[in-house]
């Protein structure tokens, strides 16, 4: 079992991978691999997910957990025993809990001995940088908005909308 990010770029079980890439790269990699449906897949996100709706998996082997604090993420990782563990990075989990970053990074590394662990973010930030320190592989896939006939560096496509949520994805407010 493996996940192919791009042609020839494979992720295998027994590794902890930190990936910085556009959303569509990860969505495509997960959706284009029908073998993943045979394995236990744990998808962990924080307060909201950028890509969960686009993945659209609903099979029995696909478990979704949301962590709203670093402590909740710790507990989820502590109990994880899946073939694939996919953590969509949310830097807000570590607001006021930065001291937990090395411990969580160690847990991801330990889980990567038995599972395929993917720590994903569309961009680098301080928390992600700390979490990826123990990764076996660090992969960055750059944006490519230079289509045919375009001059390099003169792309006109719109990139990321920070803090944007899908119309189908909502976060519950605390009252």
Beta strands, then each sheet from edge to edge (+ up, - down):
strand 1: 2-6
strand 2: 9-12
strand 3: 15-20
strand 4: 41-45
strand 5: 62-66
strand 6: 84-88
strand 7: 116-121
strand 8: 137-140
sheet 1: 1+ 2-
sheet 2: 5+ 4+ 6+ 7+ 3+ 8+
end
